[in-house]
Amino acid sequence: MSVAHYPVPDSWTDRRSQFLFSIGLFAVFTMLCAMWTIRVLAVGELPTVLVSIPLGIGAGALAVNAYRVRIAERVAPRCVWSAAGLIVLPDAKSQTLANAGIGALGFAGTAFAVLAPLHLIDLELSGGQRLIFSIAAAVAAAAALTQFLMLARHGSPRVQLGATSVTIFDGMRRLDVPWDNIATIKDHPEAGRSHTGHTICVVPESGRAYNFEQSGSYTPGGIGLFWMLRFYWLTPEARAELGDGRAAERYLAGRFPV
């Protein structure tokens, strides 16, 4: 069965129109940043470009990535394997764009938080606005730094399947659970609503459910990843192939029974 012929999980919803609206806003914001950069260069307000350029780059990179992943579903499945098991990785371009976008926005936030209180940003702001925007920028910079610290600590986002356990790391949260301790893997959150419409929810026998929302960065629409996880959860006798290359071949070819 090819990736294109996997059935869509029953609870998944098509939210491309919502994502397209958000992408449009990010695209407009990117153009505004470009116009802002041109204007401040023309008047010689050079410190401001330390905010306007990375802000535009960050918004643009995230918009392009969202379009590739959520709208065009133009991602290439990747994986590596060893005797320890199979490691499934997000699309390389998607990961590069996401890191570039977060890094650029973090840099812009840091620059604004430092320069705005010194009145070195070319924006008409009241004292209260300057304080609020500076705090917001510092929070954004701290969030970006936290993201990269998590990557440094846990490695890149991945889904790691071994003979006895599975590890999922989305860049911020990590799940390590034995296969035998998984109560179910389902297509909707245990509680609350899905942020992407394509949630993979892993529910352990003990502990909190783990909602994985980034499946679309791994396979087109995330569908292949969902069925792969369910296959190895429901088929213990097939887990031996995770460490001999057969699972990698299955994953890249989209050959998992459903």
C-alpha positions, -999 to +999 in steps of 0.1 A: +000+000+000+015+034-010+015+064+013-011+080-009-035+051-003-035+050+035-070+057+048-073+090+068-079+082+105-115+087+113-112+116+138-088+136+117-101+168+102-090+189+072-080+223+086-061+236+055-084+266+052-075+277+087-038+272+082-040+290+048-055+320+066-027+320+092-001+316+065-015+346+047-012+367+078+024+356+082+031+364+046+017+399+049+037+404+081+068+394+063+062+420+035+055+446+062+089+438+078+106+441+044+090+476+039+100+486+074+136+475+067+137+496+035+123+526+053+147+525+083+176+520+060+166+550+040+165+572+071+196+557+086+180+540+117+204+511+114+198+495+148+162+488+139+173+464+111+185+441+139+148+436+146+131+441+112+153+417+092+152+387+115+116+393+123+107+391+085+130+361+080+114+343+110+078+349+099+086+340+063+104+308+072+075+297+094+050+306+067+068+286+041+072+256+064+035+257+073+026+258+036+048+228+028+036+207+057+000+217+062-012+227+027+010+211+000+020+182+023+053+182+005+074+163+030+099+134+024+099+106+050+133+100+065+146+073+089+177+056+101+180+022+117+204+001+137+203-030+158+187-009+185+157+000+164+142+025+139+145+063+142+120+082+122+130+118+115+110+149+103+114+161+067+149+178+064+136+210+048+108+213+073+132+210+102+156+236+087+128+261+081+114+256+116+148+260+133+156+291+111+122+306+119+124+301+156+160+312+157+154+344+137+123+353+159+144+347+190+171+370+177+146+396+168+130+394+203+164+397+220+173+427+199+140+444+206+141+438+243+176+453+244+172+482+220+136+494+227+143+506+263+172+526+249+149+542+223+169+528+194+140+512+176+123+533+149+087+529+162+063+555+177+056+540+211+044+554+243+063+546+275+038+519+284+037+504+250+075+503+249+075+484+282+048+459+272+064+452+238+099+448+254+085+423+279+067+404+251+099+404+230+119+391+260+094+363+265+096+353+228+134+353+230+132+331+262+108+307+244+132+304+215+161+298+238+142+271+257+134+254+224+171+252+214+181+241+249+156+212+247+171+203+213+206+204+228+195+182+257+173+156+239+185+158+203+164+165+172+127+158+171+121+121+163+100+090+168+122+061+179+109+026+179+127-003+195+118-039+202+106-031+237+098+006+238+090+038+218+103+073+223+086+104+209+102+138+211+084+168+195+111+194+203+096+204+237+080+173+253+093+137+254+076+104+259+094+072+267+071+042+271+073+004+268+051-010+241+035-033+267+025-002+288+006+014+259-032+012+264-040+026+230-028+048+202-057+068+188-064+096+163-078+122+187-067+138+221-076+121+253-090+154+264-094+188+248-092+196+211-066+189+185-044+218+175-037+205+140-066+181+133-040+154+129-033+143+165-016+110+173-025+103+209-004+077+228-022+066+260-001+047+285-016+022+310-001+045+337+007+082+333-006+110+311-016+107+275+009+122+250-006+142+221+018+143+191+007+172+168+037+172+144+030+140+124+026+161+092+064+169+093+072+132+090+049+118+063+025+136+040-004+145+062+011+124+090-011+095+079+017+070+073+033+077+107+000+071+125-005+037+109+031+027+114+028+033+152-004+014+154+010-015+134+040-020+157+018-015+188-007-041+177+018-065+161+045-075+187+058-103+165+068-077+139+089-056+162+120-077+154+122-060+120+127-026+136+164-036+141+172-053+108+162-027+082+129-042+071+109-016+091+128+012+074+119-003+040+083-006+050+082+030+063+098+046+032+076+025+009+044+030+029+037-007+034+019-010+067-014-030+069-043-010+083 
